Amino acid sequence: MKKNYLISIVIYLVFSGNSLFSVELCAASDPFPVYPCIEENVDFWTDVYTKYPTTQGIVHDDTNLHIIYDVIELLPPERHGARKTNRKRIRNAKNKYKKILEKLARRAFASDGEARRVAALFGPNADPATFRRAMYKIRCQTGQKDRFREGVIRSGAYVDQIKEILRSHGLPEDLAYLPHVESSFDTKAYSKFGAAGVWQFTRSTGKRFMTVGYALDERWDPIRSSEAAAQLLKQSYEQLGSWPMAITAYNHGIRGMLRAKRANGSYEAIFKDYKSRIFKFASRNFYPEFLAARKVAKDYERYFGALELDKPVEMQKVVLTGYASIKDLSRYFELDIGTIRRLNPSLRPPVFEGQKYVPKGYALRLPTHVVQGLGGSSAELPQGIYKARQKPSRFYRVKRGDTVSKIAKMHGLKVSDLVFANNLNSRGTIYVNQNLRLPVPGEKPDVPKTIHDSDKKGEMLEVTDLLVSEDQPQPQQAAGLAPQHTPLVSEARIPASESSVNPTAVAGNLEVERVMIQQGKPIGVIRVAIEETLGHYAEWLGIPTQKIRQLNGFPFGRTLRLHQKVKIPLERVSKEQFEEARFEYHKNIQEDFLRAYKIETVQMYRVKNGDTIWTLCIEVFKMPLWLLKKYNPEVDFRDLEWSQKLMIPVVEKKVEGGPGNLAL
């Protein structure tokens, strides 16, 4: 009787969904099955990671990955103009095989040798319908061998500690190989849609587990973000019940995978049959990619030979009990600022440029010998180092009639400091609704190269005292293009240096327009700016979103419209504090993007039937909405019209490494 009782308890625990037990049970066996339906995909990604370098493109079918039409040669990604040339080569290759498939669809038994070779890839049972479907499923994947090899070397500095973190959460330690898929262990990896660091956390997901702000963004810290990734992966596993689905959710989202699970059940059924507008190639292949990366990384010597991996850096933490200047900390610890910056990647540039203090409570990482010399991580720093409060971020919204010198005088600033702080051109050109950051005392902003080069002899920068422009001119007007002769996508591109748009400028009305008293409480009125949600307002105000909904009578699920008026309660934070947080949010996302990417040229595009602002940003041009708006300030994105002209900035990566995975 007692034996049967114990067996019943074990069965109950296994099937009751007890998260801790199930996680530990998964860790005891291999939790990452290779299902028969994904074996070909795993083999494909293994070849991508180990056989083909970034100078080769694999032209293949996007569903049946064993169907490889060709391997084409590409220019090295770091070569000037490589992206444009490579895109052309990829387009030509795809067009070539589309024509061959079109021929086979008309006549399944083609006579020429190339068509017969392509037909043989599909097997003896292929019919015209097979080839017709394949015409629209041609894809090109850039090889990753050299990039993966570099990622394996970089991973040596972190992978053992990441495994330890995963084990401490009761998770399989092989999840430590997931960053190979996300970022190639590039600590500076940043996607066009704002995913940062080795684990590629978006801002919204990162804020659930870490501090993500203007002075401190823990997504950039490989170790701190690994702790967050462990929490996220554990939550996904607990809700989805299997690691194949939990890993896919890292790309597709937990909610998306719950929908897929309700619709199709098992992972195998989802992989084979699930259809969704957003469950596409990347989501479907994410788990097979992980399996391939795990296989290669665990046995890297088989594929790459002996490698000397980066070694972990020995360091210890000192918790700061107040705000502190990075210069003061550098002097006190007798460390150069560059070393502090390398050891503390979550501290953002404003800290090192003097705009912000290191935040109170931050665990500052220092070389072990420095901390031991002070008596350990609990050592008290002299109180003179600490500041009572954080430096504020001040900004000024440009109005009609303003000039650079007028604004500088108004706020007690040097004209040159204002120019440098906002990356203005040598004429100091500014526009209505441009938000100028007002530099704080002691700040040493990075001098833009274009301005620095114009002052080679070191004389004082002269800024032409121009009246502010009434309206920001369109790039095509500045470059003198004739819109009536522009095709769907203009072949004549405007060099970024000739465009009148300053990509670093934060535009829009970020101020609280007015404050009123309702029932004895202060209420502010704002207008919705691009990339803002009710969640952002709630975060900056320190209140639940429901309170803003109630104040405005917004039903649950209602989305905000650009420039819509919204009332916000100002009980917990002042008008100035809200404006500061709002400005820092917009400045933050733009600064991060422009550190990773540069605007090479600007091209003209005419809107086609079916285009929406979301399809253009996410699927066609792959860029954030705020950037497209910056180059089209007068366009109403809610009401695009056929053949309407849009100016499209052509974005290129500044640095190599990371998820620079050209796939078309």
C-alpha positions as CSV (number, residue, x, y, z in Angstrom):
1,M,0.0,0.0,0.0
2,K,2.8,2.4,0.9
3,K,4.7,1.5,-2.3
4,N,1.6,2.3,-4.4
5,Y,1.1,5.6,-2.6
6,L,4.7,6.7,-3.3
7,I,4.3,5.7,-7.0
8,S,1.1,7.8,-7.1
9,I,2.9,10.8,-5.7
10,V,5.7,10.5,-8.3
11,I,3.2,10.3,-11.1
12,Y,1.3,13.3,-9.8
13,L,4.5,15.4,-9.6
14,V,5.5,14.5,-13.1
15,F,2.1,15.4,-14.7
16,S,0.9,18.1,-12.4
17,G,3.1,20.8,-14.0
18,N,5.2,21.4,-10.9
19,S,7.8,23.8,-12.5
20,L,10.8,23.1,-10.2
21,F,10.4,19.3,-10.6
22,S,9.9,19.5,-14.3
23,V,12.9,21.8,-14.8
24,E,15.1,19.5,-12.8
25,L,13.8,16.4,-14.6
26,C,14.6,18.0,-18.0
27,A,18.1,18.7,-16.7
28,A,18.6,15.0,-15.8
29,S,18.1,13.8,-19.4
30,D,18.7,15.4,-22.8
31,P,16.0,18.1,-22.9
32,F,16.8,19.1,-26.5
33,P,15.4,16.4,-28.8
34,V,16.3,16.3,-32.5
35,Y,13.0,15.3,-34.1
36,P,13.1,13.6,-37.5
37,C,11.1,16.5,-39.1
38,I,13.9,19.0,-38.2
39,E,17.0,16.9,-38.9
40,E,17.5,18.4,-42.4
41,N,17.2,21.9,-40.9
42,V,19.8,21.2,-38.2
43,D,22.1,19.8,-40.9
44,F,21.6,23.0,-43.0
45,W,22.5,25.3,-40.1
46,T,25.4,23.1,-39.1
47,D,26.8,23.7,-42.6
48,V,26.0,27.5,-42.4
49,Y,28.1,27.7,-39.2
50,T,31.0,25.5,-40.3
51,K,31.2,25.2,-44.1
52,Y,30.3,28.5,-45.7
53,P,32.0,31.8,-44.7
54,T,30.4,35.2,-44.9
55,T,31.8,35.6,-48.5
56,Q,29.4,32.9,-49.7
57,G,25.6,32.9,-50.1
58,I,23.5,29.7,-50.0
59,V,20.5,30.0,-52.5
60,H,17.9,27.6,-51.2
61,D,14.2,26.7,-50.7
62,D,12.9,28.4,-47.5
63,T,10.9,25.3,-46.5
64,N,12.9,22.3,-47.7
65,L,16.4,23.3,-46.7
66,H,18.0,20.3,-48.3
67,I,17.1,22.0,-51.7
68,I,20.1,24.1,-52.4
69,Y,20.1,25.7,-55.8
70,D,23.5,27.3,-55.7
71,V,26.3,28.8,-53.6
72,I,27.3,32.3,-54.8
73,E,30.3,34.4,-54.1
74,L,29.9,37.6,-52.1
75,L,32.2,40.4,-51.2
76,P,33.6,40.5,-47.6
77,P,31.0,42.4,-45.5
78,E,33.6,44.9,-44.2
79,R,34.5,46.1,-47.8
80,H,33.1,49.5,-48.8
81,G,29.9,49.1,-50.8
82,A,29.8,45.3,-50.2
83,R,26.2,45.3,-49.0
84,K,24.9,47.0,-52.2
85,T,26.9,44.7,-54.4
86,N,25.9,41.6,-52.5
87,R,22.3,42.5,-52.6
88,K,22.5,42.8,-56.3
89,R,24.2,39.4,-56.7
90,I,21.6,37.8,-54.4
91,R,18.8,39.3,-56.4
92,N,20.3,38.1,-59.7
93,A,20.7,34.6,-58.4
94,K,17.1,34.5,-57.1
95,N,15.8,35.8,-60.4
96,K,17.8,33.2,-62.3
97,Y,16.3,30.3,-60.3
98,K,12.8,31.8,-60.3
99,K,12.9,31.7,-64.1
100,I,14.1,28.1,-64.2
101,L,11.3,27.1,-61.8
102,E,8.8,29.0,-63.9
103,K,10.0,27.1,-67.0
104,L,9.7,23.8,-65.0
105,A,6.2,24.8,-63.9
106,R,5.1,25.2,-67.5
107,R,6.8,22.0,-68.6
108,A,8.0,19.7,-65.9
109,F,10.4,17.9,-68.3
110,A,12.7,20.7,-69.4
111,S,15.4,19.8,-71.9
112,D,18.4,22.0,-70.8
113,G,20.9,20.6,-68.3
114,E,20.5,23.4,-65.7
115,A,16.7,22.9,-65.5
116,R,17.1,19.1,-65.2
117,R,19.6,19.6,-62.3
118,V,17.1,21.9,-60.5
119,A,14.2,19.5,-61.2
120,A,16.3,16.6,-59.7
121,L,16.6,18.5,-56.4
122,F,12.8,18.0,-55.9
123,G,12.8,14.3,-56.5
124,P,10.9,12.1,-59.0
125,N,7.4,13.0,-57.7
126,A,7.6,16.8,-58.3
127,D,4.9,18.2,-60.6
128,P,4.3,21.6,-62.1
129,A,2.5,22.7,-59.0
130,T,5.6,21.9,-56.9
131,F,7.8,24.1,-59.1
132,R,5.2,26.9,-59.1
133,R,5.1,27.0,-55.3
134,A,8.9,26.9,-55.1
135,M,9.1,30.0,-57.3
136,Y,8.1,32.1,-54.3
137,K,10.2,30.4,-51.7
138,I,13.7,31.1,-52.9
139,R,15.9,32.5,-50.1
140,C,19.6,33.3,-49.8
141,Q,21.5,32.7,-46.5
142,T,24.9,34.2,-45.9
143,G,27.5,31.8,-44.6
144,Q,28.6,32.2,-41.0
145,K,31.7,30.1,-40.6
146,D,34.1,32.9,-39.8
147,R,31.6,34.7,-37.7
148,F,30.8,31.6,-35.7
149,R,34.5,30.8,-35.1
150,E,35.0,34.4,-33.8
151,G,32.0,33.9,-31.5
152,V,33.4,30.7,-30.1
153,I,36.6,32.5,-29.2
154,R,34.7,35.4,-27.6
155,S,32.5,33.0,-25.7
156,G,35.5,31.7,-23.7
157,A,35.3,34.8,-21.5
158,Y,31.7,34.1,-20.4
159,V,30.3,30.7,-21.2
160,D,31.4,28.9,-18.0
161,Q,29.9,31.6,-15.8
162,I,26.7,31.6,-17.9
163,K,26.5,27.8,-17.4
164,E,26.8,28.3,-13.7
165,I,24.0,30.9,-13.7
166,L,21.8,28.5,-15.7
167,R,22.5,25.6,-13.2
168,S,21.7,27.9,-10.3
169,H,18.2,28.4,-11.8
170,G,17.7,24.6,-12.3
171,L,18.1,24.9,-16.1
172,P,20.1,22.9,-18.6
173,E,23.5,24.4,-18.9
174,D,23.6,23.9,-22.7
175,L,21.3,26.9,-23.0
176,A,24.5,28.8,-22.7
177,Y,25.1,28.2,-26.4
178,L,22.0,30.2,-27.4
179,P,23.9,33.5,-27.7
180,H,25.7,32.0,-30.7
181,V,22.4,32.2,-32.6
182,E,21.5,35.6,-31.2
183,S,24.7,37.5,-31.3
184,S,27.8,35.4,-31.9
185,F,28.7,36.4,-28.3
186,D,29.3,40.0,-29.6
187,T,28.8,42.2,-26.5
188,K,28.2,45.2,-28.7
189,A,25.5,43.5,-30.9
190,Y,22.5,45.7,-31.6
191,S,19.7,45.0,-34.0
192,K,17.8,47.5,-36.1
193,F,14.8,47.0,-33.9
194,G,16.5,47.7,-30.6
195,A,17.6,44.3,-29.3
196,A,20.9,44.7,-27.4
197,G,23.8,42.6,-26.1
198,V,24.7,39.0,-26.3
199,W,21.2,37.8,-25.4
200,Q,19.5,40.4,-27.7
201,F,17.0,41.7,-25.2
202,T,14.6,44.2,-26.5
203,R,13.9,47.2,-24.3
204,S,10.4,46.1,-23.2
205,T,11.5,42.5,-22.4
206,G,14.7,43.6,-20.7
207,K,12.9,46.0,-18.4
208,R,11.0,43.0,-16.9
209,F,14.3,41.6,-15.5
210,M,16.9,44.4,-15.5
211,T,17.5,48.1,-15.2
212,V,17.2,49.6,-18.7
213,G,17.7,53.4,-18.6
214,Y,19.6,56.3,-19.9
215,A,22.6,56.1,-17.5
216,L,22.5,52.3,-16.9
217,D,21.4,49.6,-19.3
218,E,22.1,46.1,-18.0
219,R,21.3,44.5,-21.4
220,W,24.8,45.3,-22.4
221,D,26.4,43.3,-19.5
222,P,26.9,39.7,-20.6
223,I,26.7,38.3,-17.1
224,R,23.8,40.4,-15.8
225,S,21.8,39.8,-19.0
226,S,22.5,36.0,-18.6
227,E,20.8,36.1,-15.2
228,A,17.8,37.8,-16.9
229,A,17.8,35.3,-19.8
230,A,17.7,32.4,-17.3
231,Q,14.6,34.0,-15.7
232,L,12.9,34.5,-19.1
233,L,13.8,31.0,-20.3
234,K,12.5,29.4,-17.1
235,Q,9.2,31.3,-17.4
236,S,8.9,30.2,-21.0
237,Y,9.5,26.5,-20.1
238,E,7.1,26.6,-17.2
239,Q,4.3,27.9,-19.4
240,L,5.0,25.9,-22.5
241,G,6.2,22.6,-21.0
242,S,9.0,21.7,-23.4
243,W,12.4,23.2,-24.3
244,P,11.9,23.1,-28.1
245,M,8.9,25.4,-27.6
246,A,10.5,27.5,-24.9
247,I,13.6,28.2,-27.1
248,T,11.4,29.0,-30.1
249,A,9.5,31.5,-27.8
250,Y,12.8,33.3,-27.2
251,N,12.4,34.4,-30.8
252,H,8.7,34.3,-31.3
253,G,7.5,35.3,-27.8
254,I,5.7,33.3,-25.1
255,R,2.2,34.5,-26.2
256,G,2.9,33.6,-29.8
257,M,4.0,30.1,-28.9
258,L,1.0,29.6,-26.6
259,R,-1.2,30.5,-29.5
260,A,0.7,28.0,-31.7
261,K,0.5,25.3,-29.0
262,R,-3.3,25.8,-28.7
263,A,-3.7,25.6,-32.5
264,N,-1.3,22.6,-33.2
265,G,-0.3,21.0,-29.9
266,S,3.2,19.5,-30.1
267,Y,6.4,21.2,-31.3
268,E,6.6,18.8,-34.2
269,A,3.1,19.7,-35.3
270,I,3.9,23.4,-35.0
271,F,7.0,23.0,-37.0
272,K,5.3,21.1,-39.8
273,D,1.9,22.7,-40.0
274,Y,1.5,26.0,-38.0
275,K,0.6,29.0,-40.1
276,S,0.7,32.5,-38.8
277,R,1.4,36.0,-40.3
278,I,4.4,36.4,-38.0
279,F,5.5,32.7,-37.5
280,K,7.9,32.7,-40.5
281,F,11.3,31.4,-41.4
282,A,13.2,32.9,-38.4
283,S,10.8,31.5,-35.8
284,R,10.4,28.2,-37.5
285,N,14.1,27.7,-37.7
286,F,15.2,29.1,-34.3
287,Y,15.2,25.8,-32.4
288,P,17.1,23.9,-35.3
289,E,19.6,26.8,-35.3
290,F,20.1,26.4,-31.6
291,L,20.7,22.6,-32.0
292,A,23.2,23.3,-34.7
293,A,25.0,26.0,-32.7
294,R,25.1,23.7,-29.6
295,K,26.5,20.8,-31.7
296,V,29.2,23.0,-33.2
297,A,30.2,25.0,-30.1
298,K,30.5,21.8,-27.9
299,D,32.8,20.2,-30.5
300,Y,34.4,23.3,-32.0
301,E,37.8,21.7,-32.5
302,R,36.3,19.2,-34.9
303,Y,35.1,22.1,-37.2
304,F,37.7,24.8,-36.6
305,G,40.7,23.1,-35.2
306,A,42.5,24.2,-32.0
307,L,41.4,27.7,-30.9
308,E,42.7,29.9,-28.1
309,L,39.5,31.1,-26.4
310,D,39.2,34.4,-24.6
311,K,39.8,34.1,-20.8
312,P,37.4,35.4,-18.2
313,V,38.5,38.7,-16.6
314,E,39.0,38.5,-12.9
315,M,37.1,41.3,-11.2
316,Q,35.2,42.2,-8.0
317,K,32.3,44.5,-7.3
318,V,32.1,47.6,-5.1
319,V,28.6,48.8,-4.4
320,L,28.2,52.6,-4.5
321,T,26.1,54.0,-1.8
322,G,25.6,57.3,-3.7
323,Y,25.8,58.9,-7.1
324,A,29.4,59.4,-8.3
325,S,31.3,61.0,-11.2
326,I,33.2,58.6,-13.3
327,K,36.2,61.0,-13.2
328,D,36.2,61.0,-9.4
329,L,36.0,57.2,-9.3
330,S,38.8,57.0,-11.8
331,R,41.1,59.2,-9.7
332,Y,40.2,57.4,-6.4
333,F,40.8,53.9,-7.7
334,E,43.8,55.0,-9.8
335,L,42.3,53.4,-12.9
336,D,42.0,54.9,-16.4
337,I,38.4,55.5,-17.5
338,G,38.9,53.0,-20.5
339,T,39.4,50.1,-18.1
340,I,36.4,51.0,-16.0
341,R,34.3,51.3,-19.2
342,R,35.5,47.8,-20.4
343,L,34.6,46.2,-17.0
344,N,31.2,47.9,-16.8
345,P,29.5,47.7,-20.2
346,S,26.1,48.4,-18.7
347,L,27.1,52.0,-18.0
348,R,26.0,54.0,-21.0
349,P,28.0,56.7,-22.8
350,P,26.4,59.7,-21.0
351,V,28.1,58.5,-17.8
352,F,31.6,58.6,-19.5
353,E,30.9,61.9,-21.2
354,G,30.0,63.6,-18.0
355,Q,26.3,64.0,-18.7
356,K,25.3,61.6,-15.9
357,Y,26.7,60.2,-12.7
358,V,27.2,56.5,-12.0
359,P,23.8,55.6,-10.4
360,K,23.4,55.1,-6.7
361,G,23.4,51.4,-5.7
362,Y,25.4,50.3,-8.8
363,A,27.8,47.4,-8.2
364,L,30.9,48.9,-9.9
365,R,33.2,46.2,-11.3
366,L,36.9,46.7,-10.8
367,P,40.1,44.6,-11.1
368,T,40.4,42.2,-8.2
369,H,43.7,43.6,-7.0
370,V,42.2,47.1,-6.7
371,V,39.3,45.9,-4.6
372,Q,41.5,43.7,-2.4
373,G,43.7,46.6,-1.8
374,L,40.8,48.6,-0.4
375,G,39.7,45.8,1.9
376,G,37.1,44.1,-0.2
377,S,33.8,44.8,-1.8
378,S,32.3,46.2,1.4
379,A,34.9,48.9,1.6
380,E,33.5,52.4,2.3
381,L,34.4,55.1,-0.2
382,P,35.0,58.6,1.0
383,Q,31.8,60.5,1.3
384,G,33.2,63.4,-0.7
385,I,33.0,61.2,-3.8
386,Y,29.2,60.8,-3.6
387,K,26.7,63.2,-4.9
388,A,23.2,63.7,-3.4
389,R,21.3,63.3,-6.7
390,Q,21.6,62.4,-10.3
391,K,22.5,65.0,-12.9
392,P,19.3,66.1,-14.8
393,S,18.9,65.8,-18.5
394,R,17.8,69.2,-19.8
395,F,16.5,70.0,-23.2
396,Y,15.0,72.8,-25.2
397,R,12.4,72.6,-28.0
398,V,13.2,74.9,-30.8
399,K,10.6,77.5,-31.6
400,R,10.1,79.9,-34.6
401,G,12.6,82.8,-34.5
402,D,15.2,80.9,-32.4
403,T,18.9,80.9,-33.3
404,V,21.7,78.8,-31.8
405,S,23.3,81.8,-30.2
406,K,20.0,83.0,-28.8
407,I,19.4,79.6,-27.2
408,A,22.9,79.4,-25.9
409,K,22.7,82.8,-24.3
410,M,19.2,82.0,-22.8
411,H,20.7,79.0,-20.9
412,G,24.2,80.4,-20.1
413,L,26.0,78.1,-22.5
414,K,28.8,78.5,-25.1
415,V,27.6,78.3,-28.6
416,S,30.3,75.7,-29.5
417,D,29.2,73.5,-26.5
418,L,25.6,73.5,-27.7
419,V,26.7,72.7,-31.3
420,F,28.9,69.8,-30.1
421,A,26.3,68.4,-27.7
422,N,23.8,68.1,-30.5
423,N,26.0,67.2,-33.5
424,L,24.9,70.3,-35.4
425,N,26.6,71.2,-38.7
426,S,29.1,74.0,-38.8
427,R,26.4,76.5,-39.7
428,G,24.4,75.6,-36.5
429,T,21.3,74.8,-38.5
430,I,18.3,74.0,-36.3
431,Y,14.6,73.3,-37.0
432,V,11.2,74.0,-35.4
433,N,10.3,71.2,-32.9
434,Q,13.9,69.9,-32.7
435,N,14.8,69.1,-29.1
436,L,18.3,70.4,-28.3
437,R,20.1,68.7,-25.4
438,L,21.5,71.4,-23.1
439,P,25.0,70.3,-21.9
440,V,25.6,70.2,-18.2
441,P,28.6,71.7,-16.4
442,G,31.7,69.6,-16.6
443,E,30.5,67.7,-19.6
444,K,33.0,66.7,-22.3
445,P,30.9,65.6,-25.3
446,D,32.4,63.5,-28.1
447,V,33.2,66.0,-30.9
448,P,31.7,64.9,-34.2
449,K,34.4,64.1,-36.7
450,T,33.0,66.4,-39.3
451,I,33.1,69.4,-37.0
452,H,36.5,68.4,-35.6
453,D,38.0,68.2,-39.0
454,S,36.7,71.6,-39.9
455,D,38.7,73.1,-37.0
456,K,42.1,71.4,-37.6
457,K,44.1,74.5,-36.5
458,G,42.2,74.6,-33.2
459,E,40.7,78.0,-33.6
460,M,37.2,78.7,-32.1
461,L,34.4,77.2,-34.0
462,E,32.3,79.8,-35.8
463,V,28.6,79.1,-36.1
464,T,26.5,81.1,-38.6
465,D,23.7,82.7,-36.7
466,L,20.9,81.5,-38.9
467,L,17.2,81.9,-38.1
468,V,15.6,78.5,-37.5
469,S,14.0,77.0,-40.5
470,E,10.2,77.1,-40.4
471,D,9.9,73.6,-41.7
472,Q,12.5,70.8,-42.0
473,P,13.2,70.5,-45.7
474,Q,12.7,67.2,-47.4
475,P,16.0,65.4,-48.4
476,Q,15.0,65.4,-52.1
477,Q,14.5,69.1,-52.0
478,A,17.9,69.7,-50.5
479,A,19.6,67.5,-53.0
480,G,17.7,69.0,-56.0
481,L,16.0,65.9,-57.2
482,A,13.0,66.1,-59.5
483,P,10.3,64.0,-57.9
484,Q,8.2,63.6,-61.1
485,H,11.0,61.5,-62.7
486,T,11.5,59.2,-59.7
487,P,10.8,55.5,-60.1
488,L,9.5,53.1,-57.4
489,V,12.9,53.0,-55.8
490,S,15.3,55.7,-57.0
491,E,18.6,54.4,-58.3
492,A,20.2,57.8,-57.8
493,R,20.8,57.9,-54.1
494,I,21.5,61.0,-52.1
495,P,24.7,60.8,-50.0
496,A,23.9,61.1,-46.3
497,S,26.3,64.1,-46.0
498,E,24.1,66.0,-48.5
499,S,20.8,65.3,-46.8
500,S,19.5,68.1,-44.6
501,V,18.3,65.6,-41.9
502,N,20.3,65.4,-38.7
503,P,19.7,61.7,-37.7
504,T,21.0,62.4,-34.2
505,A,18.3,65.1,-33.5
506,V,15.3,64.2,-31.3
507,A,12.3,65.8,-32.9
508,G,8.7,66.3,-31.7
509,N,6.8,67.9,-28.9
510,L,8.0,66.1,-25.7
511,E,6.8,68.8,-23.3
512,V,3.7,68.7,-21.1
513,E,1.6,71.2,-22.9
514,R,-0.4,72.4,-19.9
515,V,-1.1,71.5,-16.3
516,M,-4.5,71.9,-14.7
517,I,-6.0,71.0,-11.4
518,Q,-8.8,68.4,-11.3
519,Q,-10.4,67.5,-7.9
520,G,-7.4,69.1,-6.2
521,K,-4.8,67.1,-8.1
522,P,-2.4,68.2,-10.9
523,I,-3.2,66.8,-14.4
524,G,-0.9,67.3,-17.4
525,V,-1.8,67.2,-21.1
526,I,0.6,65.7,-23.6
527,R,0.5,64.7,-27.3
528,V,1.6,61.2,-28.2
529,A,5.0,61.1,-29.9
530,I,6.3,58.3,-32.1
531,E,7.3,55.0,-30.5
532,E,5.3,55.8,-27.3
533,T,2.7,53.7,-25.5
534,L,0.6,53.9,-22.4
535,G,3.2,51.6,-20.8
536,H,5.9,54.2,-21.3
537,Y,3.8,56.9,-19.7
538,A,3.0,54.6,-16.7
539,E,6.7,53.8,-16.3
540,W,7.7,57.4,-16.3
541,L,4.9,58.4,-13.9
542,G,5.4,55.4,-11.6
543,I,1.8,54.3,-11.8
544,P,-0.2,51.4,-13.4
545,T,-1.4,51.9,-17.0
546,Q,-5.0,51.4,-15.8
547,K,-4.9,54.7,-13.9
548,I,-4.1,56.6,-17.2
549,R,-6.9,54.6,-19.0
550,Q,-9.4,55.6,-16.3
551,L,-8.4,59.3,-16.4
552,N,-8.9,59.3,-20.2
553,G,-11.8,56.9,-20.5
554,F,-9.7,54.6,-22.7
555,P,-11.1,51.0,-23.0
556,F,-8.6,48.2,-22.5
557,G,-6.8,47.3,-25.8
558,R,-7.2,50.7,-27.3
559,T,-4.1,51.9,-29.1
560,L,-2.8,55.5,-29.1
561,R,-2.7,57.6,-32.2
562,L,0.2,59.9,-33.1
563,H,-0.3,63.4,-31.8
564,Q,-3.4,62.3,-29.8
565,K,-4.0,64.3,-26.6
566,V,-3.6,62.3,-23.4
567,K,-4.1,63.4,-19.8
568,I,-1.5,62.2,-17.2
569,P,-1.6,62.4,-13.4
570,L,1.3,64.4,-12.0
571,E,1.0,63.4,-8.3
572,R,4.1,61.3,-8.0
573,V,6.4,63.1,-10.4
574,S,6.6,66.7,-11.5
575,K,6.1,68.0,-15.0
576,E,9.9,68.5,-15.3
577,Q,10.6,64.9,-14.1
578,F,8.2,63.4,-16.6
579,E,9.6,65.5,-19.5
580,E,13.2,64.5,-18.5
581,A,12.3,60.8,-18.5
582,R,10.5,61.2,-21.9
583,F,13.4,63.0,-23.5
584,E,15.9,60.4,-22.2
585,Y,13.8,57.5,-23.6
586,H,13.9,59.0,-27.1
587,K,17.5,60.0,-26.9
588,N,18.5,56.6,-25.6
589,I,17.0,54.6,-28.4
590,Q,18.4,56.9,-31.1
591,E,21.9,57.0,-29.5
592,D,22.0,53.2,-29.3
593,F,20.9,52.8,-32.9
594,L,23.3,55.4,-34.3
595,R,26.3,53.9,-32.4
596,A,25.7,50.6,-34.2
597,Y,24.5,51.9,-37.6
598,K,25.2,54.8,-40.0
599,I,23.1,56.4,-42.7
600,E,25.0,55.8,-45.9
601,T,22.5,57.3,-48.5
602,V,18.9,58.3,-48.9
603,Q,16.7,56.8,-51.6
604,M,13.2,57.7,-52.9
605,Y,10.4,55.1,-52.7
606,R,6.8,55.3,-54.1
607,V,4.1,53.6,-52.0
608,K,2.6,50.5,-53.5
609,N,-0.8,48.9,-53.1
610,G,-0.9,47.1,-49.7
611,D,1.9,49.1,-48.1
612,T,1.5,50.1,-44.5
613,I,3.9,51.8,-42.3
614,W,4.4,48.6,-40.4
615,T,5.1,46.4,-43.5
616,L,7.5,49.0,-44.8
617,C,9.5,49.3,-41.5
618,I,9.5,45.7,-40.5
619,E,9.4,43.7,-43.7
620,V,10.6,45.9,-46.6
621,F,13.2,48.3,-45.2
622,K,13.9,46.8,-41.8
623,M,14.3,50.0,-39.8
624,P,12.7,51.5,-36.7
625,L,9.6,53.7,-37.2
626,W,11.2,56.8,-35.6
627,L,14.0,56.8,-38.2
628,L,11.6,56.6,-41.2
629,K,9.5,59.4,-39.6
630,K,12.6,61.6,-39.2
631,Y,13.2,61.5,-43.0
632,N,9.5,62.1,-43.7
633,P,8.3,64.6,-41.1
634,E,5.3,65.8,-43.0
635,V,3.9,62.4,-44.0
636,D,0.8,61.1,-42.2
637,F,1.7,57.4,-41.8
638,R,-1.8,56.5,-40.9
639,D,-3.0,57.4,-44.4
640,L,-0.4,56.4,-47.0
641,E,-1.5,56.8,-50.6
642,W,-0.6,54.9,-53.7
643,S,2.5,56.4,-55.5
644,Q,3.2,58.7,-52.5
645,K,6.9,59.6,-52.2
646,L,8.8,58.5,-49.2
647,M,12.5,59.2,-48.4
648,I,14.2,56.0,-47.2
649,P,17.5,56.2,-45.3
650,V,19.9,53.4,-46.3
651,V,21.3,51.9,-43.1
652,E,24.6,50.2,-42.8
653,K,26.3,48.5,-39.8
654,K,29.3,50.4,-38.3
655,V,30.9,47.4,-36.7
656,E,31.4,43.7,-37.6
657,G,30.3,40.8,-35.6
658,G,26.9,40.1,-34.0
659,P,23.8,39.2,-35.9
660,G,24.9,40.7,-39.2
661,N,23.2,38.0,-41.1
662,L,22.3,39.0,-44.6
663,A,19.4,36.8,-45.7
664,L,17.0,37.6,-48.5
